[in-house]
Amino acid sequence: MSLLDDGGPIFAQIAAELANQIADGTVGEGERVASTNELAAFYRVNPATAARSLTVLSEEGLVEKRRGVGMFVAKGARDRLVRARRRRFADRYVRPMVVEAGRLGIGLEELLRLVREELDSAEVTAGGRA
């Protein structure tokens, strides 16, 4: 069953899904990742497309090839990935929120209260209690 949507190149979507699995710990450091053929079968794509997704992850230093054995999550991959995503999160979400809060005259305490309320609401929703 394919988990892909039509938002961007298929190889990039597969690479993003594999990166998510590394980031959330589903696939740990040193663990084998799906092969080109396994990815192609799972996502129902051409093996060249699946191979390209692994190439992207390899170029980013997230996976490494072990000759004759397959592709494995590289040492420190999760830490590097999480650090980069946290920086991107701050740039994309936190900084604009702080700038807009300043425009609206929302001070630190009020901003923290609003964030806490959203976190509490998200926890209730995620926990199935909403």
Secondary structure, DSSP 8 states (H G I E B T S, - for coil): -----SSS-HHHHHHHHHHHHHHTTSS-TT-B---HHHHHHHHT--HHHHHHHHHHHHHTTSEEEETTTEEEE-TTHHHHHHHHHHHHHIIIIIHHHHHHHHHHT--HHHHHHHHHHHHHHHHHHHTT--
